[in-house]
């Protein structure tokens, strides 16, 4: 008997059966350009290939020594404004950051694994307008790293792509820019000199000699090699991504170019700041309204039970499928790519993308559950302010249930291919490459990372057996799947209990008490 086809978990699937039964609704199937919250701080994410001297461009913008922007391979750099210069490394597995000096001669802390991000705070006026974020080289991002970058770019609002004059856009870079081009993210390009510098500028005249005889100069228009190089890069980009025709280009050929780029970014920040502020009303509709409940809410409690179970099951299936795809990519890289030594960094990027996907799916599912249950109990779709009141009450009631304690937990893959837990919000914050604003969601984010022991194990001399690495990765991913399955089930069970308590109180009193 042949096995049947694998089930599809596309964003349009609802797995609901008949239309009158409660279902989870569409869920995101992968991480993309995230829509920023109105209170999300403005940021400019710098992206580009190795060899484009991206760090020098950022240092010129900020007026800093490029050495101060150095971070370990694979780590993100977040540069913020502060009156007192500070620098700190945020490492998964620790609740507190590792602080060290902000001067160019300060030595970084000795760490068991690279930090997910390094935060540098300096008194630079430009940073009053936006935060500057530097990412790993595009060639080292892979599929998972590209998804994490897209999430950060969407929340920040602007992308600064730095490419050298003698480089060409890769397929992965064009795919990333194509996804960004479909959003309202501001895209700016900076072109730096190649390894040999800019081509020499010509004045359009030439002389030739034939058998010792001199021929008069031949005149022609002056040629600006910098402008020609930028035009060639732009034409190559627009052939693949025509939606970026409005993007601005800045050749970094002289001091004035950095000033022009700085003015362009400040101008974008002014307009984007007004746009986000206008989308954030001081009081949401229905925030202070007296809300009565429906006379007959029907079987809302049973429907709530079925919907939470449906969402929990669907997300677990999504994550199992994503982990299977992750396993295929990891095995391919072990055998044909980064090898055993690159396994920890590769798997850590995969876990960062998986955490973003699981968080987005849980958030969207919970919003749908709260909205549908509230609409049945209140008799009509509630206003945004009413939903926020209910969500706040549900969040407040999570800790009243035993299964709702310690939801802010980091899952750490250990060197033995097991999974350990570390609680508290500070531990979750250490896993963010570019931390988000204060969350307005009911549940804390899902957070998975590798412990420092994994780096020590697979980067040890002599520990380079691909078969052992493949077996270890398979066991680790299986443990992550089991632990995430339990975590998702626990989260939706406590959501069911807390939301049921809030809406039952409303029915008992005839009005919404939240």
Secondary structure, DSSP 8 states (H G I E B T S, - for coil): ----------TT-----STTS-------SS-------TT---EEEEEE-TTS-HHHHHHHHHT--GGGG---TT-EEEEEE-SS-EEEEE-TT-SS-EEE--STT------SS--SEEEEEE--GGGGT-EEEE---GGGTHHHHHHHHHHHHHHHEEEEEEEETT----HHHHHHHHHHHTTT-EEEEEEE--TT-S---B-S-EEEEETTEEEEEE----B-HHHHHHHHHHHHHHHH-GGGGG-EEEE-SSHHHHHHHHHHHHHHHHHHHHHHHHTS-SS-TTSS---B--S---SHHHHHHHHHHHHHHHHHHHHHHHHHHHHHHHHHHHHHSSTTTTHHHHHHHHHHHHHHHHHHHHHHHHHHHHHHHHHHHHSS---HHHHHHHHHHHHHHGGGSGGGTT-SEEEEE-TTS-EEEEESHHHHHTT-SS--S---SSS---EEEE-HHHHHHHTSTT---HHHHHHHHHHHHHHHHHHHHHHHHHHHHHHHHHHHHHHHHHHHHSB---
